[in-house]
């Protein structure tokens, strides 16, 4: 993806004096996004009398927690200049493996281990093809997107797996305390972990460096291929966590599970201010974007707007958030 | 080009692979290679061939169009509803509407890529959902069924000319037009140049953005054309029409040796890539393999093809120049 845009490399202007940090924070993408989130929240509470109920709000979080967990890992991958379109298919394959294991009586810990192992293997396969053979990640993952879900279709056909053990439901249907679901706790935990990993470790700096200039990063002693491989592993692993949560929440596995989620995950990441060209973005941005998307879909749902219309909104949002700043810059000269 | 080098090209390898596949199937099921059935297989693959050619032009310019299947569905829905409202509208007008609408939708993609510099994958991921959603909005989720379509509307793609259905003839016509466009016109060379080396193309006086815009418009127009043919041939229009078909289209290109980084690809390659997938799809039920295998097989085929492409790219070097020399 990086050399797709050689011609677009803008000359970086270095200002004489940096703005005050507080001023800069006020003008940041995250602040704008937060304002949007608050506006949607207020609009929703006026639009529907059912919105402000704590249990309804808790239900609303299920719209985005699973996707957001993948989005954290995807954000790092996109910042590093790669992409993984096979995440939803990885969920399908991991869920199918868990379903098959549940049929032969494997218990909950075993199911989780199998789900995570399969998704890790999917990530490793993507990573090996991209970093080992130097192939473009977009084609590789379009291929594995077909392959992984295709294997689910071979195994399941038009059938479905049910009969998960009763305590397996804890991940997707359990509550940690009061209205705070287990999934929401996992979401918060992973937000924190990925935030630290990206913003407070050498690894995180390496991710930015690779996304900005992979060649320069390599000459600075960063093992570019290894970092990218780890990022594919992480994305696979987080797809596995999402697969566990989603399978547990639905209580069944069909090969069409999580169909089209790759689009929503990428939208969430881009909406969160991550540059699709790599090199820029933050985890707090992705967290707020997750809330924005969750609130929009939930609010529209309360107003009985059909799912496919919501996907129009998501698609338009994806283009608008990238187009508007560019239009603004053009208009200002 | 010497004979040995010719045999090593992607096109020759694919042709041999398809011939081998046909021979293997024929050894157990001779009826599959009967001329009548081969015509049916070709006709069934015609939409994929047309779309793969449009996609190839987009990929040549270092872009990608993931909205082709959604464009197809929206155009198909619009012409089906148009036929429902005005049953007496001639097929020529329907064809014009389909191509114009598809072209317009492609131009939207192209404008966003050209004027706003938004990465093509983001643009077309977005428009993919918007176009299909729009098909839902205008139809209210309802189907247009066979009995609601006029006879002329349904008959056009199936009409036989010289033993081939019109659908196949249109595919052949598109193949010829694209072959001429890409090898004999300035615009055609610009597609290769814009993707092969955008900087060099700019210095050579080619407007890279405008070239990409034209590629998207062409891809959209072809998707619109297929939208009508598809709806008329299967005599049904619904929102989820051809859902996921964009992946088969990209797969056909990648298998046909079109390099995703742009600048490399041939009409023959894309056509053979589409035929490769078409033969597999039609052969699976014959050799008693569940159709559920098809998705995994095309996924595996994409991965194998992209590995082969990368190897070929490393050893063969600058393809554009060589093709230019060969064309002289």
HADDOCK unambig.tbl for C-alpha pairs under 7 A between the chains (distance, minus, plus):
assign (segid A and resid 4 and name CA) (segid B and resid 62 and name CA) 6.99 0.50 0.50
assign (segid A and resid 7 and name CA) (segid B and resid 198 and name CA) 6.73 0.50 0.50
assign (segid A and resid 7 and name CA) (segid B and resid 199 and name CA) 6.18 0.50 0.50
assign (segid A and resid 135 and name CA) (segid B and resid 310 and name CA) 6.82 0.50 0.50
assign (segid A and resid 140 and name CA) (segid B and resid 303 and name CA) 6.09 0.50 0.50
assign (segid A and resid 143 and name CA) (segid B and resid 299 and name CA) 4.47 0.50 0.50
assign (segid A and resid 143 and name CA) (segid B and resid 300 and name CA) 6.65 0.50 0.50
assign (segid A and resid 143 and name CA) (segid B and resid 302 and name CA) 5.20 0.50 0.50
assign (segid A and resid 143 and name CA) (segid B and resid 303 and name CA) 5.50 0.50 0.50
assign (segid A and resid 144 and name CA) (segid B and resid 299 and name CA) 5.86 0.50 0.50
assign (segid A and resid 146 and name CA) (segid B and resid 295 and name CA) 5.62 0.50 0.50
assign (segid A and resid 146 and name CA) (segid B and resid 296 and name CA) 5.74 0.50 0.50
assign (segid A and resid 146 and name CA) (segid B and resid 298 and name CA) 6.88 0.50 0.50
assign (segid A and resid 146 and name CA) (segid B and resid 299 and name CA) 4.47 0.50 0.50
assign (segid A and resid 147 and name CA) (segid B and resid 295 and name CA) 6.56 0.50 0.50
assign (segid A and resid 147 and name CA) (segid B and resid 296 and name CA) 4.21 0.50 0.50
assign (segid A and resid 147 and name CA) (segid B and resid 299 and name CA) 4.29 0.50 0.50
assign (segid A and resid 147 and name CA) (segid B and resid 300 and name CA) 5.94 0.50 0.50
assign (segid A and resid 148 and name CA) (segid B and resid 296 and name CA) 6.94 0.50 0.50
assign (segid A and resid 150 and name CA) (segid B and resid 293 and name CA) 6.57 0.50 0.50
assign (segid A and resid 150 and name CA) (segid B and resid 295 and name CA) 4.58 0.50 0.50
assign (segid A and resid 150 and name CA) (segid B and resid 296 and name CA) 3.84 0.50 0.50
assign (segid A and resid 151 and name CA) (segid B and resid 296 and name CA) 5.71 0.50 0.50
assign (segid A and resid 153 and name CA) (segid B and resid 292 and name CA) 5.45 0.50 0.50
assign (segid A and resid 154 and name CA) (segid B and resid 292 and name CA) 5.34 0.50 0.50
assign (segid A and resid 154 and name CA) (segid B and resid 293 and name CA) 5.47 0.50 0.50
assign (segid A and resid 157 and name CA) (segid B and resid 292 and name CA) 5.98 0.50 0.50
assign (segid A and resid 263 and name CA) (segid B and resid 125 and name CA) 6.85 0.50 0.50
assign (segid A and resid 308 and name CA) (segid B and resid 133 and name CA) 5.64 0.50 0.50
assign (segid A and resid 309 and name CA) (segid B and resid 133 and name CA) 5.83 0.50 0.50
assign (segid A and resid 311 and name CA) (segid B and resid 129 and name CA) 6.07 0.50 0.50
assign (segid A and resid 311 and name CA) (segid B and resid 133 and name CA) 6.97 0.50 0.50
assign (segid A and resid 312 and name CA) (segid B and resid 129 and name CA) 5.61 0.50 0.50
assign (segid A and resid 312 and name CA) (segid B and resid 130 and name CA) 4.53 0.50 0.50
assign (segid A and resid 312 and name CA) (segid B and resid 133 and name CA) 5.49 0.50 0.50
assign (segid A and resid 315 and name CA) (segid B and resid 126 and name CA) 4.10 0.50 0.50
assign (segid A and resid 315 and name CA) (segid B and resid 127 and name CA) 6.46 0.50 0.50
assign (segid A and resid 315 and name CA) (segid B and resid 129 and name CA) 5.69 0.50 0.50
assign (segid A and resid 315 and name CA) (segid B and resid 130 and name CA) 5.84 0.50 0.50
assign (segid A and resid 316 and name CA) (segid B and resid 126 and name CA) 6.23 0.50 0.50
assign (segid A and resid 316 and name CA) (segid B and resid 130 and name CA) 6.77 0.50 0.50
assign (segid A and resid 318 and name CA) (segid B and resid 126 and name CA) 6.13 0.50 0.50
assign (segid A and resid 319 and name CA) (segid B and resid 123 and name CA) 6.13 0.50 0.50
assign (segid A and resid 319 and name CA) (segid B and resid 126 and name CA) 6.07 0.50 0.50
assign (segid A and resid 323 and name CA) (segid B and resid 116 and name CA) 6.50 0.50 0.50
assign (segid A and resid 326 and name CA) (segid B and resid 116 and name CA) 6.35 0.50 0.50
